Amino acid sequence: MQLGFPEMMFIFILALILFGPKKLPEIGRQIGKGLAEFKRASREFQSQIEDEVRKLELEADLKNTIEPPMSLSNTVASQPPALTVGSSAPPAEPAVTSASTAEVAAAASEPDYTVTHSSSFKADSAGNA
């Protein structure tokens, strides 16, 4: 809204005619107070938003420094556990030797053919047929 000097002079003269010389200073003060209150409220709102943004940035920085992202190397063991053959009970003392990588790969590639047969399964299938 671009108001030049002639437009401002016209508004002033019109306000002087409508409100009179006694009311014009009072109206001017009220308009000035209203504009000052509006500016104060807008500055306060802007400062509140800036404070919230600063708090969020500080929280994000604090979270990044306290909890660094976990890498895959920290979560995976450097060597696989040793495979043992024998009883299911844990050994009384830890094994001194461990399986080599070739032995682990060979043991993992061999299928387990141990199958337990149950006579109740045959009886159920014979009875249902």
C-alpha positions in Angstrom: 0.0 0.0 0.0 1.9 3.0 -1.3 0.5 6.3 0.0 2.1 9.5 -1.2 1.9 12.9 0.4 -1.3 14.0 -1.5 -3.1 10.9 -0.4 -2.0 11.3 3.3 -3.1 15.0 3.2 -6.5 14.0 1.8 -7.0 11.4 4.6 -5.9 13.9 7.3 -8.3 16.6 6.1 -11.2 14.1 5.8 -10.5 12.8 9.4 -10.4 16.4 10.6 -13.7 17.2 9.0 -15.4 13.9 10.3 -14.0 13.8 13.9 -13.2 17.5 14.6 -10.0 19.0 16.0 -10.7 17.9 19.6 -11.1 14.2 18.9 -8.4 13.8 16.3 -5.4 13.8 18.8 -7.2 11.1 20.9 -7.9 8.9 17.8 -4.2 9.4 16.8 -3.0 8.2 20.3 -5.3 5.2 20.2 -4.1 4.2 16.7 -0.5 4.6 17.9 -1.1 2.5 21.0 -2.8 -0.2 18.8 0.2 -0.3 16.4 2.7 -0.5 19.3 0.8 -3.3 20.9 0.7 -5.2 17.6 4.4 -4.8 17.1 5.1 -5.9 20.7 2.9 -9.0 20.2 4.6 -9.9 16.9 8.1 -9.5 18.5 7.1 -11.7 21.4 5.6 -14.4 19.1 8.8 -14.3 16.9 11.0 -14.7 20.0 9.0 -17.7 21.3 9.3 -19.4 17.9 13.1 -18.8 17.9 13.4 -20.1 21.5 11.6 -23.3 20.5 13.8 -23.8 17.5 16.9 -23.3 19.6 15.6 -25.8 22.2 15.0 -28.4 19.4 18.4 -27.9 18.0 20.1 -28.3 21.4 18.1 -31.5 22.1 19.1 -32.9 18.7 22.8 -32.0 19.3 22.6 -33.5 22.8 21.0 -36.7 21.5 23.7 -37.0 18.8 26.5 -36.6 21.3 25.1 -39.0 23.9 23.9 -41.8 21.6 26.2 -42.2 18.7 24.8 -44.4 15.9 25.7 -48.1 16.3 27.8 -49.6 13.6 27.6 -53.1 12.4 31.1 -53.9 13.6 30.1 -53.2 17.2 27.1 -55.6 17.1 28.6 -58.7 15.3 31.3 -60.8 17.0 34.6 -60.9 15.2 34.8 -64.7 15.2 31.9 -67.2 15.0 31.4 -69.5 18.0 33.2 -72.9 17.8 31.1 -75.9 16.9 31.4 -78.9 19.2 30.3 -82.5 18.7 29.3 -84.5 21.7 26.9 -84.3 24.6 24.4 -81.6 25.1 25.7 -80.7 28.5 28.0 -77.7 28.6 31.7 -78.5 29.2 33.0 -78.1 32.7 35.9 -76.0 31.5 36.2 -73.9 28.3 37.6 -75.6 25.3 41.2 -74.8 24.5 41.0 -75.4 20.8 38.5 -73.9 18.4 37.3 -75.0 15.0 39.0 -73.4 12.0 37.0 -71.5 9.5 37.2 -74.5 7.0 35.8 -76.9 9.6 33.0 -74.5 10.5 32.0 -74.2 6.8 32.2 -77.9 6.3 30.1 -78.7 9.3 27.5 -76.1 8.3 27.2 -77.5 4.8 26.6 -81.1 5.9 22.9 -81.9 6.4 21.7 -83.5 9.6 20.0 -86.8 8.8 19.1 -87.8 12.3 15.3 -88.5 12.4 13.3 -89.8 15.3 10.5 -92.1 14.4 7.4 -92.3 16.5 5.2 -95.4 16.6 2.2 -93.3 17.6 2.4 -91.5 14.3 2.0 -94.7 12.4 -0.8 -95.9 14.6 -2.7 -92.6 14.1 -2.2 -92.7 10.4 -3.4 -96.3 10.2 -6.5 -95.6 12.4 -7.5 -92.5 10.3 -7.1 -94.2 6.9 
